[in-house]
């Protein structure tokens, strides 16, 4: 089974991306033939810095390799992956143009992401944002991928790819499989400063980058919000009873806080920001640390400062080996470029064969 997925090389890759999708990419390559693309053509549909762009592409590739994407496994009989830059296989833009002629204005106008992006960029919105889903469909169908790992926000785009595959096959003859989405089972990580929104590189203060320094990680987690909830009630009670103290320094303060906080927290809904911190703790910390703070939460004796400190150290420890591999990879740009070029070259036979088949079916080839 062949799987396709892509990632834009703009901005920073954060722990939300990692836990929500990229970690799953690493697992998928163990059992399936995976094609992973750095979608630079998609990225230029939004404002970007042309001078910094090549570096961003290489940084993204280095991160993917550092987290465990292994292009050497592509020829494995049990699965593997190939990594390449989208624009290095020009067949994709030819197929995207063909899909332009098979789609209609109405179905593209209904795309949720198009509405969001045009609202975000307003006067800078370009036609590329409108036809973005067609290029995405071309990415998937050019390599005849049968599965596409996506988040729920991308299901609409995969459905369009299925529609185009069916429409082409019905009109010209069978060429494309109808790709099925694999809804990513990774954790949904919310913004550190606003648990109502997903962690995003477009929201300053909301994310932890995979390349953040230990001090930056500690600082960001320390500033994470802990909105109203059972434990907030507890801490408020402590502040009322001891206004000049910021910590629960003795057992009597804890007892008073528990009394004011009410019954055991098991019967109360965990506040969104706190739940987000626990999601991260589960993802990065050892089970015994998770169990310790879960019990403290249930007993209403939890201290947010201690929870945040433990979470910060867990994240720092988990990202340290990734960051070391990332720096080692970036230190050898020639080798990195070679891996990407080899990936694009490995896909040449598939891309050329698919496009030739499409043209023949459509009467575009005169050979």
N, C-alpha and C positions, 0 to 999 in steps of 0.2 A: 504494500500500500504506500502511495506517495502522498506526502504532506507538504503544504506550502504555507509559509507565514513571512511577514515582513515587519520591519521596524524603521521608523524615520530617524535620520541622523542629526536631528536638530535638538538643541537643548541638552539636558542632562538625563541620564538614566537613573531612576531612583528606586528605592526599595519597594514601592508600589508596583512598578513595572516588573521588578524581579520576582516578587512573590505572586503577583497576579498572572504573569504570562511566561517570563523568560525561564524561570525554574522548570516550568512544564516543558519548554523546548528541549532542555537537557535530557529530561526523562523520555520524551518521545523518540529521540534519536537512537535510543537503545533497541527499539523494536521496529521502527519504520524508516523508510527512505525519506529524509526530511530535507527540504530546500528552504534555506533561510536567506532572505534578501534584505539588504540595506537599501531602502526605497528612496533614493536621492531624488528621483523625478517627482515623486509625491511631495517631497519636502519643499521643493521650489514653488509650490502653489501658494505658499504663504511667504510673507516677508522674511528675508534671511540675509546674512552677511556673506557675500560671495568670497571674500578673502579668507574668512574663517571656515568656510564650508568644507574644503578638502580635509582639514584637520578634524572637523566634527565627524566626517565619515570614517576616518581611521580610528578615532577614539571609540566610536560605536562598535566597530569591528573588534577592537582590542578588548572591550568589555565583554562582548559575546564569547570570545575565546577564553577570557579569564574566568567566566562563570561555568565553563565546561562544554561549550559547543566545540565539537571535535570533527573538523572536515576530513580527517584521515579515515574516519569510519564510513565514508560515503560508499565505498566499494564492498563493505561487509555484507555477507549473505543474510544477516539477521537484521540489518538496518544501518543507519548512519546519517550523516548530514553533509551538506555542501553549503558554503557561505560565499556570497558574491554581492557585487554592487549592481543594483537594478539596471542602471544606464549602460553597463558593459554588455548587455544583451539587447541590442537595438531592435530585435524582432518584437519586443513587447510593445513598442510604440506603434508599429505597423498593425498589430492585432488590435490595439486600443482604437485606432482610427476605424478599422472595420466595425468594431462594436459601436462606434459613433453612428454608423449608418443603420444599425439594427435596433437602436434604442430610441425612445421618444422623450420629448421635453417633460411631459407630465411625470414619468416615473423618476426622472432625475431631480425634478423640483421637489418631490416628496421626501427626498433623502434627509433624514434628521441632521446628519453631520453637516450637510451643505447649509442648512438653515442656521446652525450654530456658528459655523465658520464665517459665513457672510455677515452675521450679526457682530462677530468678534472683530473682523477686519474692516467692515463697512466700506469706506471709499477705496480701500486697497484690495477688495475682493476681485479675483480674476476668473476667467473662464475655466482655468484649470481646477478651481474648487468645484465647479459645476460638473465637470467630466471626470473628476477624481475617481468615482466608483467604477467607471469604465476602464480606467488604467488598472485599478485593483482587480477587476474581473480578468483582464488580460494577463496580469501577473499569475493568477491562479490557473487559468485555462491554457496558457501557453505551454505549461509543463504538465498538463493533464493531471493535476492534483486531484485526488479523491477526497481528501479531508483538509479542513482549514481550521486550526485552533484560533478562536477569537473570544473576545469578551462579548457580553450581551449587547453592548453599544455598536458592535460591528455585524450583528446578525443580518441586518437589513442589506448590507453590502454583499454578503455571501449569497443571500437570496436572489439579489440581482444577477450575480454570476450564474446561478442556476437557471434563471429565466433566460439569460442570453445564450447559455449552452443549449437549452431546449429549443429556443427560437432558431438558432443557427442550424441545429440538427434537423429540425422539421422542414426548414426551407431549402437547405442545400445538401443534406445527407449527414449521417453520423460522423462526427469528429470528436466531440468533447464529452467527457463524463460529466455528470451533474454532481458537483462537489458538495459534500456534507459538512456542516460546521461541527467542530468539537468545542463545545462551550467550556472555556477554561475553568478548571475547578480550584484555581489558586485563590488565596485569600484576597478579599476586597479591602484594600487599605485606604483609610480616609485621611483627609488633611490633618496634620498635627494641630493646626490653628483654627480649624473649622470642620468638625466631624460630620457636618451635613453634606460636605463635598468630598469627592475622591481626591486622593493625593495627586498633585499635578505640578509639573514644572512651570506652568503658567500662573500658579498661585504662590507668590513669594512667602516663605516661612512655613509652607505646608508639607515640604518633603525633605527626605534625607537622601542625598545622592550616594550612589555606590562608591564614589571617589572622595567623599567628604573625609576630612581628617578626624581623628578621634576627638579632638577638642570641639570641632564643629558639630559632630554627632551628639556629644554630651550637652552642648549648649542648646541645640534644637529640641532635644527631648526634654530638657529641663524647662523649656518655655512652652511645652505642649499644654494645651488647655485640659482642665479636668472639670467639665461642666457639672451642673447640679445633679446629685445622685445620692444614694444612701451614705457614701463615705464623705461626701461634701457636707452633709448634715452633721456628721460626726465632727468634722474638723471645725465647722462653724461653732458647734457647742463648746469646743475646747477654747476657741478664740474668745468667746463670750465669758468663759469662766476664768481665763488667764490672758487678758488682752495684751500683755507685754511679752508673751512667749509665742514663738512660731512653731515649736515642736511639742509633742506630748512627752514630757520629761519624766513623768512618774506614773505609777499604776493608778493612782487616784484620779488623775486627769483622764486616763483612758476609760476608767469605769464610768465617770460622769458623762463622757462623750457617748459611750455605748448606751447609757440610759436615755440620753436625749435623742439618740439616733433611732431608738425604737427597736422592734423585733429583729431577729436574725435576718441578714440581707438576702438569704436564699429565696425569699418570697418577694423580693423587690427586683424591678427591672434595672439592669446595669445601664448607667447613662452612656450615651453614644461615645463620648470622648474616652471614657474609662474603658469601655468595651474595645475601642481601637487600640489602646495601650496593651490590653490583654491579648489581643490578636497578634500584635507584634511580639509580645513576650512568648507566646506559644510558638511563633515562627523561629525565634532566634535563641531563646534561653533553654537551659537544660530542664528536664521534667521536674526535678526536685525544686528548682527555683520557681517554676510555674505553680507547683503545688503549694509552696510556702505562701505565695501572695494570694492565691485563690482562697486558701484557708483564712488568711488575714482579712480578705474582703468579706468572706462569709461571717467571720466573727466580729466584723466592724472594728478591727484594730489596725487596719491597713494605714500606712503612711505613704502618701503620694511621693514624697521626696525619695523615700527608699525604693519605691517601685520604679521611679524614673531612673534612679542611679543604677539599679540592677538591669533594667532594660538597656540603658546606654552601654553598659559594659558588655552585655550579650551581643548587641549589634556591632560594637567595635570589634569584638573577638571574631564574629562570623565574617565580617567584611575584610578583616586583615589579610587572609590568604588570597582573596580575590584581588585586593588592591596590589599586593606584591606581584601576582601574575600579570596584572594589567600593566604595571610599570615595566616589567621585564619584556612584555610584548611590544610596548610602545618604543622601547629602546632599540628595537630592531625593525625599523620601518620597511626596509627592503624585503625582509621575510614576510611581513604582514601584507604588503602589496602583492607579493608572489602568491600567497594563499588566496587572496581575493581574485586575482587573475586566473589562477588555476580553477577556482570555483566557476567563474564565468565560462571558461573554456570547456569544462566538464559538461556544462549544460548546453553547449552549442548544438550537438546532434539532436537533442530533444526539441529545442526551440526552432531550429531550421526545418526539421521534419514536420512539426505541427503547422508552421506557417506555410510551408509548401503544400501540405494537404488542404489547408483552408483555401489557399488561392486556386488550387485545382478545382475544388468543389464550386467555387464562386465564378469560375471561368476567367480568372485573372492571369493565369499562367498560359503562355503561348507555346511552351515547349512541346 
